[in-house]
Protein backbone atom coordinates (compact mmCIF):
# COMPACT_ATOMS: atom_id res chain seq x y z
CA UNK A 1 0.00 0.00 0.00
CA UNK A 2 2.91 2.34 0.68
CA UNK A 3 4.05 1.99 -2.93
CA UNK A 4 0.55 2.65 -4.26
CA UNK A 5 0.11 5.82 -2.21
CA UNK A 6 3.54 7.01 -3.37
CA UNK A 7 2.44 6.47 -6.96
CA UNK A 8 -0.84 8.29 -6.29
CA UNK A 9 1.10 11.29 -4.99
CA UNK A 10 3.29 11.25 -8.09
CA UNK A 11 0.29 10.97 -10.42
CA UNK A 12 -1.47 13.91 -8.82
CA UNK A 13 1.71 15.99 -8.70
CA UNK A 14 2.39 15.37 -12.39
CA UNK A 15 -1.15 16.44 -13.29
CA UNK A 16 -0.42 20.14 -12.74
CA UNK A 17 -1.26 21.17 -16.30
CA UNK A 18 -4.77 19.73 -15.98
CA UNK A 19 -5.28 21.60 -12.71
CA UNK A 20 -4.00 24.87 -14.17
CA UNK A 21 -6.10 24.65 -17.34
CA UNK A 22 -9.22 23.78 -15.37
CA UNK A 23 -8.65 26.58 -12.86
CA UNK A 24 -8.16 29.14 -15.65
CA UNK A 25 -11.34 28.02 -17.42
CA UNK A 26 -13.37 28.09 -14.18
CA UNK A 27 -12.12 31.58 -13.29
CA UNK A 28 -12.25 33.10 -16.77
CA UNK A 29 -15.42 31.58 -18.23
CA UNK A 30 -18.05 34.29 -18.69
CA UNK A 31 -21.28 34.73 -20.63
CA UNK A 32 -23.46 37.74 -21.40
CA UNK A 33 -26.65 35.74 -21.99
CA UNK A 34 -29.63 35.50 -19.68
CA UNK A 35 -29.08 31.78 -19.19
CA UNK A 36 -25.52 30.68 -18.37
CA UNK A 37 -23.75 27.50 -17.37
CA UNK A 38 -22.44 27.48 -13.83
CA UNK A 39 -18.68 28.03 -13.60
CA UNK A 40 -18.60 25.05 -11.26
CA UNK A 41 -19.43 22.73 -14.14
CA UNK A 42 -16.18 23.68 -15.84
CA UNK A 43 -14.42 21.74 -13.09
CA UNK A 44 -15.57 18.64 -15.00
CA UNK A 45 -12.83 19.53 -17.46
CA UNK A 46 -10.32 18.15 -14.95
CA UNK A 47 -12.02 14.74 -15.16
CA UNK A 48 -11.63 14.79 -18.96
CA UNK A 49 -8.01 15.97 -19.07
CA UNK A 50 -6.56 13.81 -16.30
CA UNK A 51 -6.75 10.38 -18.05
CA UNK A 52 -4.76 11.76 -20.99
CA UNK A 53 -1.84 12.60 -18.69
CA UNK A 54 -2.09 9.38 -16.69
CA UNK A 55 -2.09 7.23 -19.84
CA UNK A 56 0.20 9.06 -22.25
CA UNK A 57 2.68 10.66 -19.84
CA UNK A 58 2.75 8.98 -16.44
CA UNK A 59 2.60 5.35 -17.59
CA UNK A 60 5.94 5.46 -19.40
CA UNK A 61 7.61 7.46 -16.61
CA UNK A 62 6.43 5.07 -13.90
CA UNK A 63 7.33 1.94 -15.86
CA UNK A 64 10.88 3.23 -16.30
CA UNK A 65 11.03 3.74 -12.52
CA UNK A 66 10.18 0.06 -11.99
CA UNK A 67 6.52 0.43 -11.05
CA UNK A 68 4.42 -2.66 -11.64
CA UNK A 69 1.49 -2.37 -14.03
CA UNK A 70 -0.88 -3.53 -11.31
CA UNK A 71 0.28 -0.85 -8.86
CA UNK A 72 0.08 1.77 -11.60
CA UNK A 73 -3.49 0.86 -12.49
CA UNK A 74 -4.78 0.71 -8.91
CA UNK A 75 -3.05 4.01 -8.19
CA UNK A 76 -4.86 5.52 -11.17
CA UNK A 77 -8.21 4.26 -9.85
CA UNK A 78 -7.52 5.72 -6.40
CA UNK A 79 -6.51 9.02 -8.00
CA UNK A 80 -9.67 9.09 -10.09
CA UNK A 81 -11.79 8.43 -7.01
CA UNK A 82 -10.06 11.23 -5.11
CA UNK A 83 -10.39 13.69 -8.00
CA UNK A 84 -14.05 12.75 -8.54
CA UNK A 85 -14.71 13.54 -4.87
CA UNK A 86 -12.85 16.87 -5.05
CA UNK A 87 -14.50 17.97 -8.30
CA UNK A 88 -17.93 17.07 -6.97
CA UNK A 89 -17.28 18.90 -3.70
CA UNK A 90 -16.03 21.99 -5.52
CA UNK A 91 -18.91 22.16 -8.01
CA UNK A 92 -21.46 21.54 -5.26
CA UNK A 93 -19.95 24.37 -3.22
CA UNK A 94 -20.13 26.75 -6.18
CA UNK A 95 -23.72 25.69 -6.84
CA UNK A 96 -24.68 26.47 -3.25
CA UNK A 97 -22.61 29.60 -2.59
CA UNK A 98 -21.73 31.30 -5.88
CA UNK A 99 -24.52 30.53 -8.36
CA UNK A 100 -27.27 32.27 -6.30
CA UNK A 101 -25.29 35.54 -6.39
CA UNK A 102 -25.99 36.03 -10.11
CA UNK A 103 -29.55 37.23 -9.63
CA UNK A 104 -29.65 38.98 -13.03
CA UNK A 105 -28.95 35.70 -14.86
CA UNK A 106 -30.35 32.21 -14.77
CA UNK A 107 -27.46 29.95 -13.82
CA UNK A 108 -27.78 26.32 -14.89
CA UNK A 109 -25.81 23.64 -13.11
CA UNK A 110 -25.59 20.16 -14.59
CA UNK A 111 -26.58 18.68 -11.23
CA UNK A 112 -30.00 20.25 -11.76
CA UNK A 113 -30.14 19.32 -15.45
CA UNK A 114 -29.34 15.70 -14.61
CA UNK A 115 -32.05 15.76 -11.88
CA UNK A 116 -29.54 14.78 -9.19
CA UNK A 117 -30.56 17.60 -6.83
CA UNK A 118 -34.07 16.14 -6.54
CA UNK A 119 -32.68 13.89 -3.81
CA UNK A 120 -30.97 16.64 -1.83
CA UNK A 121 -27.60 18.30 -2.28
CA UNK A 122 -25.54 15.60 -0.52
CA UNK A 123 -27.01 12.84 -2.66
CA UNK A 124 -26.53 15.04 -5.72
CA UNK A 125 -22.85 15.26 -4.84
CA UNK A 126 -22.66 11.46 -4.70
CA UNK A 127 -24.45 11.19 -8.06
CA UNK A 128 -21.90 13.55 -9.54
CA UNK A 129 -18.88 11.88 -7.94
CA UNK A 130 -19.65 8.39 -9.21
CA UNK A 131 -20.59 9.68 -12.65
CA UNK A 132 -17.27 11.51 -12.93
CA UNK A 133 -15.45 8.40 -11.73
CA UNK A 134 -17.14 6.44 -14.53
CA UNK A 135 -16.11 9.07 -17.08
CA UNK A 136 -12.47 8.99 -15.99
CA UNK A 137 -12.25 5.19 -15.93
CA UNK A 138 -13.91 4.99 -19.35
CA UNK A 139 -11.48 7.50 -20.85
CA UNK A 140 -8.51 5.76 -19.23
CA UNK A 141 -9.43 2.39 -20.73
CA UNK A 142 -10.29 3.87 -24.13
CA UNK A 143 -7.02 5.80 -24.32
CA UNK A 144 -5.01 2.77 -23.18
CA UNK A 145 -6.42 0.78 -26.11
CA UNK A 146 -5.31 3.20 -28.80
CA UNK A 147 -2.03 1.43 -29.51
CA UNK A 148 -3.86 -1.75 -30.49
CA UNK A 149 -6.20 -2.72 -33.32
CA UNK A 150 -9.10 -3.23 -30.95
CA UNK A 151 -8.70 0.36 -29.77
CA UNK A 152 -9.23 1.64 -33.30
CA UNK A 153 -12.10 -0.81 -33.73
CA UNK A 154 -13.72 0.55 -30.57
CA UNK A 155 -13.33 4.12 -31.85
CA UNK A 156 -14.94 3.15 -35.14
CA UNK A 157 -17.76 1.41 -33.28
CA UNK A 158 -18.53 4.52 -31.22
CA UNK A 159 -18.52 6.69 -34.34
CA UNK A 160 -20.81 4.21 -36.10
CA UNK A 161 -23.22 4.16 -33.15
CA UNK A 162 -23.49 7.96 -33.16
CA UNK A 163 -23.85 8.16 -36.96
CA UNK A 164 -26.38 5.34 -37.23
CA UNK A 165 -28.39 5.75 -34.03
CA UNK A 166 -28.81 9.55 -34.20
CA UNK A 167 -30.83 9.89 -37.44
CA UNK A 168 -33.06 6.84 -36.88
CA UNK A 169 -35.82 7.56 -34.36
CA UNK A 170 -36.12 4.09 -32.70
CA UNK A 171 -32.34 3.77 -32.38
CA UNK A 172 -32.07 7.37 -31.20
CA UNK A 173 -34.55 6.52 -28.45
CA UNK A 174 -32.31 3.64 -27.35
CA UNK A 175 -29.27 5.94 -27.26
CA UNK A 176 -31.23 8.55 -25.33
CA UNK A 177 -32.40 5.86 -22.90
CA UNK A 178 -28.81 4.84 -22.26
CA UNK A 179 -27.81 8.39 -21.35
CA UNK A 180 -31.01 8.67 -19.34
CA UNK A 181 -29.76 5.82 -17.17
CA UNK A 182 -26.09 6.77 -16.75
CA UNK A 183 -26.51 10.55 -16.55
CA UNK A 184 -30.02 12.05 -16.51
CA UNK A 185 -31.22 9.83 -13.69
CA UNK A 186 -32.77 11.00 -10.42
CA UNK A 187 -32.95 7.51 -8.93
CA UNK A 188 -29.93 7.57 -6.62
CA UNK A 189 -29.68 3.83 -6.03
CA UNK A 190 -30.08 2.96 -9.71
CA UNK A 191 -27.78 5.68 -11.02
CA UNK A 192 -24.97 5.21 -8.50
CA UNK A 193 -25.25 1.44 -8.75
CA UNK A 194 -24.97 1.47 -12.55
CA UNK A 195 -22.04 3.90 -12.45
CA UNK A 196 -20.23 1.63 -9.99
CA UNK A 197 -20.98 -1.53 -11.98
CA UNK A 198 -19.82 0.03 -15.25
CA UNK A 199 -16.71 1.44 -13.56
CA UNK A 200 -15.90 -2.02 -12.16
CA UNK A 201 -16.47 -3.70 -15.55
CA UNK A 202 -14.32 -1.12 -17.32
CA UNK A 203 -11.61 -1.53 -14.67
CA UNK A 204 -11.46 -5.25 -15.40
CA UNK A 205 -11.17 -4.47 -19.10
CA UNK A 206 -8.48 -1.95 -18.26
CA UNK A 207 -6.42 -4.61 -16.48
CA UNK A 208 -6.65 -6.89 -19.51
CA UNK A 209 -5.59 -4.06 -21.83
CA UNK A 210 -2.77 -3.05 -19.50
CA UNK A 211 -1.23 -6.54 -19.61
CA UNK A 212 -0.79 -6.13 -23.36
CA UNK A 213 0.47 -2.55 -23.14
CA UNK A 214 4.16 -1.98 -23.83
CA UNK A 215 6.47 1.00 -23.54
C-alpha positions as CSV (number, residue, x, y, z in Angstrom):
1,X,0.0,0.0,0.0
2,X,2.9,2.3,0.7
3,X,4.1,2.0,-2.9
4,X,0.5,2.6,-4.3
5,X,0.1,5.8,-2.2
6,X,3.5,7.0,-3.4
7,X,2.4,6.5,-7.0
8,X,-0.8,8.3,-6.3
9,X,1.1,11.3,-5.0
10,X,3.3,11.2,-8.1
11,X,0.3,11.0,-10.4
12,X,-1.5,13.9,-8.8
13,X,1.7,16.0,-8.7
14,X,2.4,15.4,-12.4
15,X,-1.1,16.4,-13.3
16,X,-0.4,20.1,-12.7
17,X,-1.3,21.2,-16.3
18,X,-4.8,19.7,-16.0
19,X,-5.3,21.6,-12.7
20,X,-4.0,24.9,-14.2
21,X,-6.1,24.6,-17.3
22,X,-9.2,23.8,-15.4
23,X,-8.6,26.6,-12.9
24,X,-8.2,29.1,-15.6
25,X,-11.3,28.0,-17.4
26,X,-13.4,28.1,-14.2
27,X,-12.1,31.6,-13.3
28,X,-12.3,33.1,-16.8
29,X,-15.4,31.6,-18.2
30,X,-18.0,34.3,-18.7
31,X,-21.3,34.7,-20.6
32,X,-23.5,37.7,-21.4
33,X,-26.6,35.7,-22.0
34,X,-29.6,35.5,-19.7
35,X,-29.1,31.8,-19.2
36,X,-25.5,30.7,-18.4
37,X,-23.7,27.5,-17.4
38,X,-22.4,27.5,-13.8
39,X,-18.7,28.0,-13.6
40,X,-18.6,25.1,-11.3
41,X,-19.4,22.7,-14.1
42,X,-16.2,23.7,-15.8
43,X,-14.4,21.7,-13.1
44,X,-15.6,18.6,-15.0
45,X,-12.8,19.5,-17.5
46,X,-10.3,18.1,-15.0
47,X,-12.0,14.7,-15.2
48,X,-11.6,14.8,-19.0
49,X,-8.0,16.0,-19.1
50,X,-6.6,13.8,-16.3
51,X,-6.8,10.4,-18.0
52,X,-4.8,11.8,-21.0
53,X,-1.8,12.6,-18.7
54,X,-2.1,9.4,-16.7
55,X,-2.1,7.2,-19.8
56,X,0.2,9.1,-22.3
57,X,2.7,10.7,-19.8
58,X,2.8,9.0,-16.4
59,X,2.6,5.4,-17.6
60,X,5.9,5.5,-19.4
61,X,7.6,7.5,-16.6
62,X,6.4,5.1,-13.9
63,X,7.3,1.9,-15.9
64,X,10.9,3.2,-16.3
65,X,11.0,3.7,-12.5
66,X,10.2,0.1,-12.0
67,X,6.5,0.4,-11.1
68,X,4.4,-2.7,-11.6
69,X,1.5,-2.4,-14.0
70,X,-0.9,-3.5,-11.3
71,X,0.3,-0.9,-8.9
72,X,0.1,1.8,-11.6
73,X,-3.5,0.9,-12.5
74,X,-4.8,0.7,-8.9
75,X,-3.1,4.0,-8.2
76,X,-4.9,5.5,-11.2
77,X,-8.2,4.3,-9.8
78,X,-7.5,5.7,-6.4
79,X,-6.5,9.0,-8.0
80,X,-9.7,9.1,-10.1
81,X,-11.8,8.4,-7.0
82,X,-10.1,11.2,-5.1
83,X,-10.4,13.7,-8.0
84,X,-14.1,12.7,-8.5
85,X,-14.7,13.5,-4.9
86,X,-12.8,16.9,-5.0
87,X,-14.5,18.0,-8.3
88,X,-17.9,17.1,-7.0
89,X,-17.3,18.9,-3.7
90,X,-16.0,22.0,-5.5
91,X,-18.9,22.2,-8.0
92,X,-21.5,21.5,-5.3
93,X,-19.9,24.4,-3.2
94,X,-20.1,26.7,-6.2
95,X,-23.7,25.7,-6.8
96,X,-24.7,26.5,-3.2
97,X,-22.6,29.6,-2.6
98,X,-21.7,31.3,-5.9
99,X,-24.5,30.5,-8.4
100,X,-27.3,32.3,-6.3
101,X,-25.3,35.5,-6.4
102,X,-26.0,36.0,-10.1
103,X,-29.6,37.2,-9.6
104,X,-29.7,39.0,-13.0
105,X,-28.9,35.7,-14.9
106,X,-30.3,32.2,-14.8
107,X,-27.5,29.9,-13.8
108,X,-27.8,26.3,-14.9
109,X,-25.8,23.6,-13.1
110,X,-25.6,20.2,-14.6
111,X,-26.6,18.7,-11.2
112,X,-30.0,20.3,-11.8
113,X,-30.1,19.3,-15.4
114,X,-29.3,15.7,-14.6
115,X,-32.0,15.8,-11.9
116,X,-29.5,14.8,-9.2
117,X,-30.6,17.6,-6.8
118,X,-34.1,16.1,-6.5
119,X,-32.7,13.9,-3.8
120,X,-31.0,16.6,-1.8
121,X,-27.6,18.3,-2.3
122,X,-25.5,15.6,-0.5
123,X,-27.0,12.8,-2.7
124,X,-26.5,15.0,-5.7
125,X,-22.8,15.3,-4.8
126,X,-22.7,11.5,-4.7
127,X,-24.5,11.2,-8.1
128,X,-21.9,13.5,-9.5
129,X,-18.9,11.9,-7.9
130,X,-19.6,8.4,-9.2
131,X,-20.6,9.7,-12.7
132,X,-17.3,11.5,-12.9
133,X,-15.5,8.4,-11.7
134,X,-17.1,6.4,-14.5
135,X,-16.1,9.1,-17.1
136,X,-12.5,9.0,-16.0
137,X,-12.2,5.2,-15.9
138,X,-13.9,5.0,-19.4
139,X,-11.5,7.5,-20.9
140,X,-8.5,5.8,-19.2
141,X,-9.4,2.4,-20.7
142,X,-10.3,3.9,-24.1
143,X,-7.0,5.8,-24.3
144,X,-5.0,2.8,-23.2
145,X,-6.4,0.8,-26.1
146,X,-5.3,3.2,-28.8
147,X,-2.0,1.4,-29.5
148,X,-3.9,-1.8,-30.5
149,X,-6.2,-2.7,-33.3
150,X,-9.1,-3.2,-30.9
151,X,-8.7,0.4,-29.8
152,X,-9.2,1.6,-33.3
153,X,-12.1,-0.8,-33.7
154,X,-13.7,0.6,-30.6
155,X,-13.3,4.1,-31.9
156,X,-14.9,3.1,-35.1
157,X,-17.8,1.4,-33.3
158,X,-18.5,4.5,-31.2
159,X,-18.5,6.7,-34.3
160,X,-20.8,4.2,-36.1
161,X,-23.2,4.2,-33.2
162,X,-23.5,8.0,-33.2
163,X,-23.9,8.2,-37.0
164,X,-26.4,5.3,-37.2
165,X,-28.4,5.7,-34.0
166,X,-28.8,9.5,-34.2
167,X,-30.8,9.9,-37.4
168,X,-33.1,6.8,-36.9
169,X,-35.8,7.6,-34.4
170,X,-36.1,4.1,-32.7
171,X,-32.3,3.8,-32.4
172,X,-32.1,7.4,-31.2
173,X,-34.6,6.5,-28.4
174,X,-32.3,3.6,-27.3
175,X,-29.3,5.9,-27.3
176,X,-31.2,8.6,-25.3
177,X,-32.4,5.9,-22.9
178,X,-28.8,4.8,-22.3
179,X,-27.8,8.4,-21.3
180,X,-31.0,8.7,-19.3
181,X,-29.8,5.8,-17.2
182,X,-26.1,6.8,-16.8
183,X,-26.5,10.6,-16.5
184,X,-30.0,12.0,-16.5
185,X,-31.2,9.8,-13.7
186,X,-32.8,11.0,-10.4
187,X,-33.0,7.5,-8.9
188,X,-29.9,7.6,-6.6
189,X,-29.7,3.8,-6.0
190,X,-30.1,3.0,-9.7
191,X,-27.8,5.7,-11.0
192,X,-25.0,5.2,-8.5
193,X,-25.3,1.4,-8.7
194,X,-25.0,1.5,-12.5
195,X,-22.0,3.9,-12.4
196,X,-20.2,1.6,-10.0
197,X,-21.0,-1.5,-12.0
198,X,-19.8,0.0,-15.2
199,X,-16.7,1.4,-13.6
200,X,-15.9,-2.0,-12.2
201,X,-16.5,-3.7,-15.5
202,X,-14.3,-1.1,-17.3
203,X,-11.6,-1.5,-14.7
204,X,-11.5,-5.3,-15.4
205,X,-11.2,-4.5,-19.1
206,X,-8.5,-1.9,-18.3
207,X,-6.4,-4.6,-16.5
208,X,-6.6,-6.9,-19.5
209,X,-5.6,-4.1,-21.8
210,X,-2.8,-3.1,-19.5
211,X,-1.2,-6.5,-19.6
212,X,-0.8,-6.1,-23.4
213,X,0.5,-2.6,-23.1
214,X,4.2,-2.0,-23.8
215,X,6.5,1.0,-23.5
